[in-house]
C-alpha cells in the first residue's frame, strides 16, 4: 500500500535511518537533490546526498496528506521545517512531493513548490 510505504520512508528520513529509507526505494531510484539541484540516481547517490545534506542542514518532513493522481502517481503534501545546524529556521512551510511507485517501491520523486 503506497500510504504505508511513503509513511515509512518519511519516518526513516526524519530518524536519519538511511538504510531503512533505502528499503522503500527502487535500486535505480531518481531522487531530487533539492538542496543542491539535479537528481541523485540509485541508492549510493541518495546516501551520499543525504549525508552531505545532513552535515549542513537539519530538515524534518512530515506528510500531511497523500493523494492518488489520475496518472498513477501519488502527491504527498508535507510540512517541511529546515534548520541550520545552530537551530535557526531556514524554511518552514508546505511543499508537494510527487512519487512514482512501482512494485511497492519508490521509483522517483519530484518536488513541486
C-alpha positions in Angstrom: 0.0 0.0 0.0 1.5 3.3 -1.0 0.5 5.2 2.2 2.4 2.7 4.4 5.5 2.8 2.1 5.5 6.6 2.0 5.0 7.0 5.7 7.9 4.5 6.3 10.1 6.5 4.0 9.5 9.8 5.8 9.9 8.3 9.2 13.2 6.8 8.2 14.4 10.1 6.7 13.4 12.0 9.8 15.2 9.4 12.0 18.3 9.7 9.8 18.0 6.0 9.2 19.3 5.8 5.6 19.3 2.0 5.4 15.6 1.8 6.2 14.7 4.6 3.9 16.6 2.9 1.0 14.5 -0.3 1.5 11.5 1.8 0.4 13.2 2.7 -2.9 14.0 1.0 -6.2 17.7 0.3 -6.7 17.7 2.9 -9.5 15.6 5.5 -7.7 15.6 9.0 -9.1 15.6 11.4 -6.2 15.7 15.2 -6.2 18.7 16.9 -4.8 16.6 19.9 -3.8 19.3 21.4 -1.7 22.0 21.1 -4.5 20.0 20.8 -7.7 19.5 18.0 -10.2 18.8 14.4 -9.1 20.5 11.6 -7.3 20.2 8.3 -9.0 20.4 5.0 -7.2 20.9 4.1 -3.6 24.6 5.1 -3.4 23.9 8.6 -4.7 20.9 9.1 -2.4 23.1 8.0 0.6 25.9 10.4 -0.4 23.5 13.3 -1.0 21.7 12.9 2.4 25.0 12.5 4.2 26.2 15.8 2.7 22.8 17.5 3.3 22.6 16.5 7.0 26.2 17.7 7.6 25.0 21.3 6.8 21.2 21.5 7.5 18.6 19.7 9.6 15.4 19.0 7.7 12.3 17.4 9.0 9.5 16.4 6.7 6.1 15.3 7.9 3.4 14.0 5.4 0.0 15.8 5.8 -2.0 14.2 3.0 -1.4 11.5 0.4 -3.5 11.6 -2.7 -3.5 9.3 -5.7 -3.3 11.2 -9.0 -5.2 10.1 -12.2 -1.9 9.2 -13.9 -1.0 6.7 -11.2 1.5 8.9 -9.3 1.0 10.0 -5.7 1.0 13.5 -4.4 2.2 14.0 -0.9 1.6 17.3 0.8 4.2 17.7 3.5 5.1 20.2 6.3 8.8 20.8 6.0 11.0 22.5 8.5 14.6 23.1 7.7 17.0 24.4 10.3 20.7 25.2 10.1 23.0 23.4 12.5 22.6 26.2 15.1 18.8 25.6 15.2 17.8 28.6 13.2 14.8 28.0 10.9 15.8 28.4 7.3 12.4 27.2 5.9 9.0 26.3 7.5 6.2 25.6 5.1 4.2 23.2 3.0 5.6 21.5 -0.1 4.2 18.9 -2.5 6.2 15.8 -3.3 5.1 13.7 -6.3 6.0 10.0 -6.3 6.1 7.2 -8.9 5.7 3.9 -7.1 6.3 0.6 -8.9 6.1 -2.8 -7.4 5.7 -1.2 -3.9 9.0 0.7 -4.2 9.6 4.4 -4.8 10.9 4.7 -8.3 11.1 8.5 -8.5 10.2 11.6 -6.5 9.9 15.2 -7.6 9.2 18.4 -5.7 6.5 20.9 -6.6 6.6 24.3 -4.9 
